[in-house]
Structures are given as C-alpha cells and as structure tokens.
Amino acid sequence: MPEMNIPLLDLQPQLDEMRDELVTAVTEVIDSKRYIMGPEVEALEKEIAEYCGVAEAVGVSSGTDALLLALMALDIGPGDLVLTTNFSFFATAGVISRLNATPVFVDIDPITFNMDPEQVRVTLQRMSAEERSRIKALLPVHLYGQCADMDELMSIAEELGVPVVEDAAQAIGSECLFRGERRRAGSVGVAGCFSFFPSKNLGGLGDGGIITVNDPELAYKIRIKRVHGAEERYFHRVIGGNFRLDPIQAVVVRLKLKRLDSWHQQRQQNAARYFRMFEETGLNDFIRLPEAVHDRSLSNRHIYNQFMARALRRDELKAFLQQEGIASEVYYPLPFHKQECFADLGYAKEAFPVSNTAAETLLSLPVYPGVTEEAQRYVTRKVAEFYGV
Ligand SMILES: *Cc1c(COP(=O)(O)O)cnc(C)c1O
C-alpha cells in the first residue's frame, strides 16, 4: 500500500465548500419547471462577459460546440483553411474538419506549448498564394491555462485579413498584455470559446460552454445558430443546431464563478510550492516545471488548469508514481498530425518536432485547489526517488 493516495484532480474540497448551495440552486431550477435557457443562462452570460472583459457572452452546450458554433457563425466551410496548433485537445482540430474545412497545423513554442507565431510565418511562406487566399481564420489555443502570444498572432491575422477565434477552454480568467493592455483570454480575438467540462478551472455538473464576443452582429449570428438558425421560431433563414446551455448548469457555474479567482490563487500557490520544493530537492536537471512567460504584473498570467512538467523517462516516471499512489496524466500523447483521422492531410511523422517532443515528455501533476502541502512534499520526494536524487 502506498503511503498516500493523490488523485490528479479532486473536486471534493469544492463540494465540501459548496454542496448545500449547489443543492439549493439546482432544486430551485427543478421546482421552476423551466429547463431550457431562461434568466439563469442570461445572468451567467452577463457575469462571464464582465469577468472576461467583453461586450457579450453566449452560453452553449459544450466547449466543443462553442468552437463549432463560432466557426459556423464565421461561415467557415468546404475549401476553407484554418490555421491552428498541432498540439491540443482533439476538439480544436475536430471542429474544423466537421465543417468540411481543412485544418493547417502549426508547431508549438517549446516553453508555453502554444501555437508558435514564428512557425505560423514559416507555414505561410510554404503555402502558395492560392492556398493563403483560402485561409479563413486562426484558431490558437491557450493551452493548460496560459495565453498564447496574442500580440504576434493578431498581427499575423491582421496581415492576412482574417479573424482569430481563441480556444480558451483551459484558460478562463488567464491574462496577457495585448499591445500593452491587460486582457483576459477570449477577449482579444473575434470570439473566445470556453468549456464548463468538470475538470476545467470553472466546471459545471456536466457539459456546458460559453462564447465571448465583442461584435454585437457576430453575437447575434451565434445566438440564432444556437437555436437551429431560427430568428423567429420555426422559420429558418440559416442553418444552425441545438447548442443551448441548460439552466441547471448555469446556476452551478454562477455559484462557482464567485470562487474562481480564489481557486486560481490556490492553483498558483500550489504551483509556487512545487517550484520551491523541486528546486530545493535538486530535481531541475531531470524535470522542468512549467514556465509562466507573461508579464509578472498580471495576477493570472497562468491559471494552471494543468501543471505540465517535462520529464526525462516520462512513461517510467508515470508508472512509478502510479505505484506510489500518485496520479498523473499525459496531455496529450499524440499531436494532431499523427492522429489516424488526419492521415489524409499527408503530414510526415517527423514534421512538428516540438509537438513530437512535447507528446513524449509532458506529464501533468496534481495542482488542484485543496491538494495539501504534505501531498506536494510526497510527490516531490517520490519524483526524487525515481531519479535517484
Ligand atoms: C476541454 C477542451 C475543449 C472542449 O470542451 P468540451 O466542453 O469538453 O467540449 C476544447 N478545447 C480545449 C483546449 C479543451 O481543453
């Protein structure tokens, strides 16, 4: 039996804090007999818009649907190209292909693991003028809770004359300086896509998501397409789908939103503890902890949705930790260009060396709010034991 058992994510501390409130709020929805959309969804939309610093937000059925709907509202379809990262959760690339557009993958920055603007330029140089003219959007991801380089990516998008859709599913509240101004994830591009999947920093009791938008016309298009493209019920000028957010999720997310910044702070404190402990133990030659590259003046320059370490002999380390009662996870084992479903895109396996290395070395360690100092000491001790330090 291991000395301790540490899950990668434990929602129990949150539940202990809020169980009664959650039960009351959900019970009120049940008793209201109103289970589709309504005032709770609208209230959440206002609160998220304010939290992210945008004009409007549109609640949707999931983070994946947020991405799909944003691209649909931008009329992305057959023949179109969308430049995106080669290294993310599958949904980022999947939604592009589902619209019969083609994802064009770009390698990542080795420190932040986000789409590398330098590599975007290299990719553009390799394309013909005809191909470049078919680019309809950039879809960067703020991976693990840290914003991509929006200054550079927005400049490139402006040169191309195309919009940027931010996949901010892992980065709600994460901040960057954009042209010298403090901005939150999802507020810089034309649309920001968020997920309320339970393992995100702001999670519901099931699936849900939201899209942040500044342009009222785009917000309107998204709202219409959220309900089958019907401006007036049963009359359809455009095609949409059922992308609605349930009020049960909305009340839960509203309650959690009040605590989100305190949970971010706890994740950041836990991250800082790992930095200290790993340094003191002399582990830095074997394992590199994540780096927050944005300006130190930003309180949420990294919100550590995942705490991703780059480890030598990663798979052996993961198995060892498992034996010792410590859960860890590989996000993500396979970059997009190596996924079977994208084989027809014709990328060589050796293309994207940075993504390939990331897939072989990255390991997520427990950083959730409520992980104890004792648990983190135990993790550090076991990692040191593995490397013989
Ligand atoms: C979680 C996630 C999504 C999808 O969100 P769902 O709510 O699970 O559909 C999309 N992109 C990224 C980067 C994610 O982490």
The ligand as an SDF file (V2000), in Angstrom:
LIG
                    3D

 15 15  0  0  0  0  0  0  0  0999 V2000
  -11.9060   20.8220  -22.8810 C   0  0  0  0  0  0  0  0  0  0  0  0
  -11.4420   21.4270  -24.1480 C   0  0  0  0  0  0  0  0  0  0  0  0
  -12.2790   21.5990  -25.2590 C   0  0  0  0  0  0  0  0  0  0  0  0
  -13.6550   21.0140  -25.3330 C   0  0  0  0  0  0  0  0  0  0  0  0
  -14.5030   21.3130  -24.3220 O   0  0  0  0  0  0  0  0  0  0  0  0
  -15.7520   20.3310  -24.0120 P   0  0  0  0  0  0  0  0  0  0  0  0
  -16.5900   21.1420  -23.0920 O   0  0  0  0  0  0  0  0  0  0  0  0
  -15.1930   19.1040  -23.3780 O   0  0  0  0  0  0  0  0  0  0  0  0
  -16.4330   20.0390  -25.2930 O   0  0  0  0  0  0  0  0  0  0  0  0
  -11.7870   22.2480  -26.3530 C   0  0  0  0  0  0  0  0  0  0  0  0
  -10.5260   22.6960  -26.4000 N   0  0  0  0  0  0  0  0  0  0  0  0
   -9.6770   22.5270  -25.3750 C   0  0  0  0  0  0  0  0  0  0  0  0
   -8.2900   23.0630  -25.4790 C   0  0  0  0  0  0  0  0  0  0  0  0
  -10.1020   21.8720  -24.2200 C   0  0  0  0  0  0  0  0  0  0  0  0
   -9.2390   21.6780  -23.2210 O   0  0  0  0  0  0  0  0  0  0  0  0
  1  2  1  0
  2  3  1  0
  2 14  2  0
  3  4  1  0
  3 10  2  0
  4  5  1  0
  5  6  1  0
  6  7  2  0
  6  8  1  0
  6  9  1  0
 10 11  1  0
 11 12  2  0
 12 13  1  0
 12 14  1  0
 14 15  1  0
M  END
$$$$
